Amino acid sequence: MQILESRLGSARQSDRAWSVERRKILDWLVMETREERFIDNIFVELCRRLLEAGLPVARATLHFRIHHPQWIGARILWRKGLSEAEIDTYEYGVEDSTPYLNSPLHEFNEGADEVRRHLDDPTAEGPNYPLYEELRTEGLTDYMIWPLYHTLGKRHAITFASDRPGGFDAEDIAFLSDILPALALVSEIRLKNRMARTLLETYVGPHASEQILAGATTRGSGVTVGAAILICDLRDFTRLSDLWPRDDVIELLNDYFDAMSEPIERHGGEILKFMGDGLLAIFPLTDPCACSQLLAAIDEAQAALSRLNEANLKKGHDPLGYGIGVHVGDVMYGNIGSRKRLDFTVIGPAVNIASRLESLTKELKRPVLLSRAFVERAGCAGELESLGAYALRGLDEPVDVFALSSAN
């Protein structure tokens, strides 16, 4: 009887100790993480606290499905001893790959509520995925995947792995399962914040998204900025749209915009909008190299478009023509539109001149035209060909126009 009472007393003390540690971690998750923006940092700290509480967690991951134009999902990986998490992203199509199809995550995503493997038990039943052998090599003894539920049944995944002989015991499992609801809430908040930022960056660009998230959401709000302006348009797109199948037209547009956009973004430009088969981009003059960066972007874009045209010719398609107009000046950068539907863009005479120069490329049969104002600002007159002054619609004075020389 005394032995039984002693064991019960020890169990009650253990329960109280576990309860205190659970409460500490739950209080920290709910009350003390509000100033931390990034879920990977919270996850690393959580794993550290779990270790301090006596849980034999040696490896843990979070798997999220995300809304991103390039990636279908992301994984946050922590290992014992790491002060920072490793973050990997996965492109669309990974769900059809052999490594994914032959993984416990695929089994989980097919509807399993839990996938668990005692890695140090050679008699364990179930599929022996390649991941399990990797984990054994790392000295891990137990592995499990659980769901992490967000609003409206959105299901993500969390994994824990142990390096203790025998793996996790019943108390460990209870401890870890108790913290999941709080972690789900904390992670959902960060994921939705990141999603909002990603969606804004996707549709309005990184700089505009920062302005909007900072509170620039009222009509007419904005600032005047100096910028080098680039407007590009695809030639004969209406004819191509009529002749080509729909999917081919979409592929053509995407390839064309890739060729133009990637150099612009790589050189510090901001694409504010796609306008059918055209785009509007600015290079803020806060960067003293903005004009030279714009010229470098055009040079790379033209090379990319040449490669694209070579590929199109091999497919039996006509080469793509385009026109680019470039100017520099002050623009109003902000919210314009109706009371309920706004567009974060730039307007002003400088934008109009860039647009008129782009239209002039059709008449002069030169793909890139630049204003004297831009050329003088960039200091590149010696590299360009002067075409003289042209009257542009809506302007009182003619504009001196330059073109890239034939050597370019």
Backbone torsions as a table, in degrees:
resi	resn	phi	psi	omega
1	MET	NA	-42.4	-179.5
2	GLN	-64.4	-38.4	178.9
3	ILE	-63.1	-42.8	179.6
4	LEU	-63.0	-44.9	179.8
5	GLU	-63.1	-38.8	178.8
6	SER	-62.7	-42.8	179.0
7	ARG	-65.3	-42.3	178.7
8	LEU	-63.2	-39.9	178.6
9	GLY	-63.6	-41.2	177.8
10	SER	-64.3	-40.3	179.2
11	ALA	-63.5	-42.0	179.5
12	ARG	-64.8	-39.9	177.2
13	GLN	-63.1	-40.6	178.3
14	SER	-63.2	-44.0	178.9
15	ASP	-59.5	-43.3	-179.3
16	ARG	-63.8	-41.4	179.8
17	ALA	-62.4	-46.9	177.4
18	TRP	-60.7	-40.3	-178.3
19	SER	-63.2	-42.1	178.3
20	VAL	-61.8	-45.7	-179.4
21	GLU	-65.2	-40.2	176.5
22	ARG	-58.7	-47.6	-176.8
23	ARG	-62.4	-39.8	178.7
24	LYS	-60.9	-46.4	-177.8
25	ILE	-69.0	-40.4	178.2
26	LEU	-64.6	-42.7	178.1
27	ASP	-61.7	-41.1	178.8
28	TRP	-64.3	-45.4	-179.2
29	LEU	-60.0	-44.5	-172.9
30	VAL	-81.8	-38.2	-169.2
31	MET	-105.4	-25.6	-168.4
32	GLU	-113.4	4.9	179.8
33	THR	-104.4	6.2	-172.3
34	ARG	-64.2	-24.9	-178.9
35	GLU	-88.9	-4.3	-178.7
36	GLU	-96.1	120.7	-175.7
37	ARG	-78.4	-29.7	-165.2
38	PHE	-108.7	128.7	-176.8
39	ILE	-68.1	-28.6	179.5
40	ASP	-64.4	-38.0	177.5
41	ASN	-66.8	-40.0	177.7
42	ILE	-64.0	-40.7	-177.4
43	PHE	-65.1	-42.1	178.1
44	VAL	-61.6	-45.2	179.8
45	GLU	-65.6	-37.9	177.3
46	LEU	-60.2	-47.1	-179.3
47	CYS	-63.4	-38.0	177.5
48	ARG	-62.2	-42.5	179.7
49	ARG	-68.3	-34.6	176.3
50	LEU	-62.8	-41.6	177.3
51	LEU	-62.3	-43.9	178.7
52	GLU	-61.2	-31.9	179.9
53	ALA	-78.1	-3.4	176.8
54	GLY	99.5	4.8	178.8
55	LEU	-80.8	136.9	-176.3
56	PRO	-83.6	55.0	-179.7
57	VAL	-88.1	120.0	-179.4
58	ALA	-111.4	-17.5	-179.0
59	ARG	-155.5	141.4	178.5
60	ALA	-152.5	148.5	178.8
61	THR	-138.5	152.3	167.7
62	LEU	-116.7	134.3	177.8
63	HIS	-121.2	118.6	-178.7
64	PHE	-118.0	138.8	164.5
65	ARG	-86.4	131.4	-172.4
66	ILE	-126.5	157.1	175.7
67	HIS	-95.4	102.8	-178.5
68	HIS	-149.9	142.9	-177.3
69	PRO	-67.5	-18.5	-176.5
70	GLN	-110.4	-31.9	-171.8
71	TRP	-118.3	142.1	177.3
72	ILE	-91.6	-24.9	-177.1
73	GLY	-161.3	172.1	179.3
74	ALA	-142.5	149.5	176.4
75	ARG	-123.5	132.8	173.4
76	ILE	-108.4	120.3	-175.3
77	LEU	-117.1	129.1	172.9
78	TRP	-121.1	139.3	171.6
79	ARG	-125.4	150.8	179.4
80	LYS	-57.4	130.0	-178.4
81	GLY	100.5	-15.8	179.2
82	LEU	-84.1	136.0	176.3
83	SER	-92.7	-13.8	177.4
84	GLU	-134.2	150.7	178.2
85	ALA	-81.7	154.5	170.2
86	GLU	-94.6	131.9	-177.8
87	ILE	-117.6	124.8	177.4
88	ASP	-122.0	142.7	175.6
89	THR	-113.8	154.5	-175.7
90	TYR	-127.7	128.5	-177.4
91	GLU	-78.7	161.1	175.3
92	TYR	-59.5	139.1	-177.2
93	GLY	104.7	-16.5	179.8
94	VAL	-62.6	-26.4	-178.3
95	GLU	-67.8	-11.7	176.7
96	ASP	-102.2	1.5	-176.0
97	SER	-81.1	153.6	-179.6
98	THR	-62.7	-43.8	179.8
99	PRO	-58.5	-39.8	179.5
100	TYR	-70.3	-44.9	-177.4
101	LEU	-63.8	-25.1	179.3
102	ASN	-106.8	52.7	-177.3
103	SER	-140.5	155.7	176.1
104	PRO	-64.2	-26.3	179.1
105	LEU	-65.4	-37.1	176.8
106	HIS	-64.3	-43.8	177.4
107	GLU	-59.0	-42.1	178.6
108	PHE	-64.0	-46.2	-177.7
109	ASN	-68.8	-17.1	175.2
110	GLU	-80.2	-0.9	173.2
111	GLY	126.3	-4.3	-180.0
112	ALA	-66.7	136.7	177.5
113	ASP	-78.9	-22.2	178.0
114	GLU	-156.3	139.2	170.1
115	VAL	-124.1	121.7	-177.7
116	ARG	-136.6	145.9	178.9
117	ARG	-142.6	122.0	171.3
118	HIS	-80.0	101.0	-170.0
119	LEU	-70.3	-24.3	-179.0
120	ASP	-95.9	11.9	178.7
121	ASP	-109.9	104.6	-177.3
122	PRO	-67.1	-13.6	-179.6
123	THR	-95.7	3.0	-177.7
124	ALA	-59.7	137.2	-178.5
125	GLU	-89.4	162.8	176.9
126	GLY	105.6	172.6	-178.4
127	PRO	-59.7	141.5	177.5
128	ASN	-103.6	80.5	-175.1
129	TYR	-65.3	152.3	177.3
130	PRO	-55.0	-33.0	179.1
131	LEU	-58.6	-37.4	-177.5
132	TYR	-61.7	-39.1	178.9
133	GLU	-66.5	-38.1	176.7
134	GLU	-61.4	-42.4	-178.9
135	LEU	-67.8	-38.3	176.5
136	ARG	-61.4	-40.9	178.9
137	THR	-60.5	-32.0	178.3
138	GLU	-79.5	-2.9	179.2
139	GLY	88.5	17.5	-178.9
140	LEU	-89.1	149.3	-172.2
141	THR	-117.2	-16.3	-175.2
142	ASP	-150.4	144.0	-177.4
143	TYR	-147.9	138.1	177.7
144	MET	-150.9	150.4	174.2
145	ILE	-118.8	133.9	174.5
146	TRP	-126.4	157.8	174.6
147	PRO	-77.8	147.6	172.4
148	LEU	-120.5	105.5	-171.1
149	TYR	-89.1	130.5	171.6
150	HIS	-107.2	-177.1	-175.8
151	THR	-56.1	144.9	176.5
152	LEU	60.8	33.8	174.1
153	GLY	75.0	9.8	177.1
154	LYS	-63.3	123.1	-171.2
155	ARG	-114.0	119.4	173.4
156	HIS	-109.9	-171.3	-175.4
157	ALA	-134.5	145.9	173.1
158	ILE	-131.0	139.8	178.1
159	THR	-124.6	149.0	172.6
160	PHE	-131.7	142.7	174.5
161	ALA	-134.1	146.0	-177.2
162	SER	-117.3	154.3	173.7
163	ASP	-114.4	9.1	178.6
164	ARG	-82.6	137.9	175.7
165	PRO	-53.6	128.1	-177.0
166	GLY	90.0	-15.3	176.2
167	GLY	76.8	-150.0	-178.2
168	PHE	-78.3	140.8	173.7
169	ASP	-99.8	-177.6	-174.8
170	ALA	-62.2	-36.4	179.7
171	GLU	-68.4	-39.7	176.7
172	ASP	-59.7	-45.8	-178.8
173	ILE	-61.1	-43.5	179.9
174	ALA	-63.7	-42.1	179.2
175	PHE	-59.7	-51.9	-176.9
176	LEU	-63.7	-40.8	-179.3
177	SER	-66.7	-30.1	-179.4
178	ASP	-67.3	-29.2	-176.3
179	ILE	-88.6	-10.4	-174.1
180	LEU	-63.4	-42.2	179.7
181	PRO	-58.7	-41.3	179.3
182	ALA	-68.0	-40.9	178.0
183	LEU	-64.2	-35.3	177.6
184	ALA	-61.5	-44.7	179.3
185	LEU	-63.5	-46.8	-178.0
186	VAL	-63.7	-42.4	-179.0
187	SER	-70.6	-35.4	-179.6
188	GLU	-64.3	-40.6	178.6
189	ILE	-59.7	-47.4	-179.1
190	ARG	-67.5	-37.8	-179.0
191	LEU	-66.8	-40.0	179.5
192	LYS	-69.5	-36.5	175.7
193	ASN	-62.8	-43.8	178.9
194	ARG	-66.1	-37.5	179.5
195	MET	-64.4	-42.8	178.8
196	ALA	-61.0	-43.4	179.6
197	ARG	-65.6	-42.8	-179.3
198	THR	-63.3	-44.1	-179.8
199	LEU	-63.5	-40.7	178.0
200	LEU	-64.9	-44.1	178.4
201	GLU	-61.7	-35.6	-179.0
202	THR	-66.5	-40.1	-172.1
203	TYR	-99.7	-23.4	-180.0
204	VAL	-126.5	-5.4	179.2
205	GLY	95.0	161.9	-173.6
206	PRO	-66.4	-41.5	-177.1
207	HIS	-71.4	-44.4	178.1
208	ALA	-63.4	-37.5	-179.9
209	SER	-63.6	-37.7	177.4
210	GLU	-62.6	-41.7	179.1
211	GLN	-62.8	-44.2	-178.2
212	ILE	-65.4	-45.9	-179.9
213	LEU	-65.7	-25.6	177.5
214	ALA	-79.6	-5.0	174.1
215	GLY	117.4	4.1	-180.0
216	ALA	-80.9	75.1	-175.2
217	THR	-123.3	6.8	178.7
218	THR	-99.7	146.3	-178.8
219	ARG	-61.9	132.3	179.8
220	GLY	91.7	-12.2	178.6
221	SER	-71.8	141.1	-179.3
222	GLY	165.3	-177.7	-178.3
223	VAL	-137.8	160.3	173.3
224	THR	-94.9	126.9	-179.2
225	VAL	-131.6	152.1	172.3
226	GLY	-87.9	136.7	-176.4
227	ALA	-154.7	149.5	164.9
228	ALA	-86.8	131.6	-170.9
229	ILE	-115.0	135.2	177.9
230	LEU	-126.9	126.5	174.2
231	ILE	-123.4	128.7	-177.2
232	CYS	-125.4	145.3	-179.8
233	ASP	-142.3	142.8	178.7
234	LEU	-87.4	136.8	-177.7
235	ARG	-86.0	144.6	173.6
236	ASP	58.6	30.4	-177.5
237	PHE	-67.4	-35.4	179.5
238	THR	-61.3	-43.1	178.9
239	ARG	-64.3	-43.3	178.7
240	LEU	-62.6	-38.9	-180.0
241	SER	-63.7	-34.2	179.8
242	ASP	-74.9	-31.8	-173.5
243	LEU	-90.4	-33.9	-172.4
244	TRP	-93.1	152.8	171.4
245	PRO	-62.4	153.9	-175.3
246	ARG	-54.5	-47.7	-176.8
247	ASP	-64.6	-34.3	177.7
248	ASP	-67.7	-37.3	178.8
249	VAL	-65.4	-43.1	179.1
250	ILE	-63.3	-42.8	178.4
251	GLU	-63.0	-41.4	178.4
252	LEU	-60.5	-46.8	-179.9
253	LEU	-61.6	-44.0	-179.4
254	ASN	-63.4	-41.7	178.9
255	ASP	-65.3	-41.4	179.1
256	TYR	-63.4	-46.0	-179.5
257	PHE	-68.1	-33.6	174.1
258	ASP	-60.9	-45.6	-178.4
259	ALA	-61.7	-37.3	-179.9
260	MET	-82.6	-42.9	-168.2
261	SER	-75.2	-42.9	-174.6
262	GLU	-60.7	-43.6	175.4
263	PRO	-64.1	-38.1	179.0
264	ILE	-60.1	-49.6	-178.0
265	GLU	-68.3	-37.6	-179.4
266	ARG	-62.7	-30.9	-177.9
267	HIS	-99.6	19.3	171.5
268	GLY	89.7	7.8	177.0
269	GLY	-81.5	161.5	177.8
270	GLU	-122.8	119.0	176.7
271	ILE	-83.6	116.6	-176.1
272	LEU	-87.9	-31.5	179.5
273	LYS	-163.7	152.4	167.7
274	PHE	-103.1	129.6	-175.4
275	MET	-118.5	84.1	-176.9
276	GLY	66.2	-102.5	178.1
277	ASP	-108.8	18.1	179.8
278	GLY	-127.6	171.1	176.5
279	LEU	-144.4	155.9	176.9
280	LEU	-121.6	126.2	179.6
281	ALA	-136.4	151.8	175.7
282	ILE	-129.2	152.2	172.5
283	PHE	-120.5	101.2	-175.1
284	PRO	-59.3	138.1	-177.7
285	LEU	-76.6	0.4	170.3
286	THR	-61.6	-24.1	171.5
287	ASP	-89.3	114.9	-177.8
288	PRO	-61.9	-16.9	179.4
289	CYS	-99.9	16.4	-173.1
290	ALA	-57.0	-44.7	-176.4
291	CYS	-68.0	-42.4	177.9
292	SER	-67.3	-32.7	176.5
293	GLN	-66.3	-39.3	177.1
294	LEU	-62.0	-43.7	179.2
295	LEU	-63.8	-39.2	178.1
296	ALA	-64.7	-37.9	178.5
297	ALA	-64.4	-41.9	178.3
298	ILE	-62.7	-43.7	-178.9
299	ASP	-59.6	-45.8	179.5
300	GLU	-68.3	-38.2	179.7
301	ALA	-64.8	-40.7	178.9
302	GLN	-64.3	-37.9	177.3
303	ALA	-65.2	-40.6	179.1
304	ALA	-66.3	-39.3	178.8
305	LEU	-67.2	-34.2	176.7
306	SER	-64.0	-42.6	178.2
307	ARG	-65.2	-38.4	178.2
308	LEU	-63.9	-41.8	179.8
309	ASN	-65.6	-35.5	176.4
310	GLU	-62.2	-41.7	178.8
311	ALA	-66.3	-39.4	179.5
312	ASN	-65.8	-38.6	179.1
313	LEU	-63.3	-37.9	178.0
314	LYS	-65.0	-26.0	178.3
315	LYS	-86.7	-1.8	-178.7
316	GLY	86.5	14.4	179.6
317	HIS	-98.6	152.0	176.3
318	ASP	-69.2	149.5	176.5
319	PRO	-65.7	151.5	179.7
320	LEU	-84.4	133.5	171.7
321	GLY	-100.6	156.3	-178.1
322	TYR	-153.6	161.5	175.2
323	GLY	-133.4	137.6	179.9
324	ILE	-127.9	126.9	175.2
325	GLY	-112.9	136.0	-175.3
326	VAL	-131.5	132.5	176.8
327	HIS	-146.4	174.6	178.3
328	VAL	-140.7	145.2	178.3
329	GLY	164.3	-174.7	179.0
330	ASP	-82.7	140.8	177.9
331	VAL	-134.4	152.7	172.8
332	MET	-89.2	120.7	-172.3
333	TYR	-113.5	106.6	-178.1
334	GLY	174.9	-159.1	-173.2
335	ASN	-88.3	126.9	178.5
336	ILE	-137.8	140.5	177.5
337	GLY	152.4	-157.2	179.0
338	SER	-85.5	-178.1	-178.1
339	ARG	-64.0	-33.6	-174.2
340	LYS	-111.4	-10.7	-177.6
341	ARG	-131.5	112.6	-174.5
342	LEU	-115.2	156.3	175.6
343	ASP	-126.3	125.8	178.0
344	PHE	-92.2	106.9	-170.9
345	THR	-150.4	-169.0	175.6
346	VAL	-121.7	143.8	175.3
347	ILE	-137.9	166.4	177.3
348	GLY	135.9	168.1	-178.7
349	PRO	-55.8	-34.4	-178.3
350	ALA	-64.5	-37.2	177.7
351	VAL	-67.2	-40.5	179.8
352	ASN	-61.6	-39.3	-179.5
353	ILE	-66.8	-42.8	176.9
354	ALA	-59.1	-40.1	179.3
355	SER	-65.6	-41.6	179.8
356	ARG	-66.5	-35.9	177.8
357	LEU	-66.3	-38.8	176.8
358	GLU	-61.3	-42.6	178.5
359	SER	-65.1	-33.5	-178.8
360	LEU	-67.2	-23.5	179.1
361	THR	-59.9	-30.0	178.5
362	LYS	-64.9	-43.1	-177.3
363	GLU	-71.3	-41.7	-175.0
364	LEU	-88.3	-6.9	179.3
365	LYS	57.9	35.1	175.2
366	ARG	-121.1	129.0	-171.6
367	PRO	-72.6	-24.5	-177.6
368	VAL	-132.1	121.7	176.9
369	LEU	-122.1	139.3	-176.5
370	LEU	-130.6	146.1	179.8
371	SER	-82.3	157.6	176.5
372	ARG	-59.2	-38.5	-179.5
373	ALA	-57.0	-43.6	179.2
374	PHE	-68.2	-45.0	-176.2
375	VAL	-60.3	-42.7	179.0
376	GLU	-66.6	-39.7	178.9
377	ARG	-64.7	-38.9	-178.0
378	ALA	-81.1	-19.7	-178.1
379	GLY	65.7	40.1	-173.9
380	CYS	-121.3	22.2	-175.8
381	ALA	-58.4	-35.2	-178.1
382	GLY	-67.3	-17.0	-178.7
383	GLU	-96.6	-3.5	-173.1
384	LEU	-119.4	169.5	178.6
385	GLU	-110.3	124.0	178.1
386	SER	-79.2	128.5	-178.5
387	LEU	-105.7	-1.6	-179.2
388	GLY	97.5	-171.9	-177.3
389	ALA	-98.7	140.5	179.8
390	TYR	-131.6	140.1	174.4
391	ALA	-78.3	126.3	178.6
392	LEU	-109.7	142.1	-176.2
393	ARG	-57.0	130.1	176.9
394	GLY	89.9	-2.9	-178.9
395	LEU	-112.5	140.8	-179.6
396	ASP	-76.4	-34.5	-176.3
397	GLU	-110.2	143.7	175.5
398	PRO	-62.9	157.1	-180.0
399	VAL	-115.1	129.1	174.9
400	ASP	-70.9	130.2	-172.3
401	VAL	-118.0	139.7	177.3
402	PHE	-123.9	155.0	177.6
403	ALA	-130.6	155.7	172.5
404	LEU	-62.7	135.0	-178.2
405	SER	-69.2	161.9	-177.7
406	SER	-60.9	-25.6	179.1
407	ALA	-66.4	-23.8	178.4
408	ASN	-86.2	NA	NA
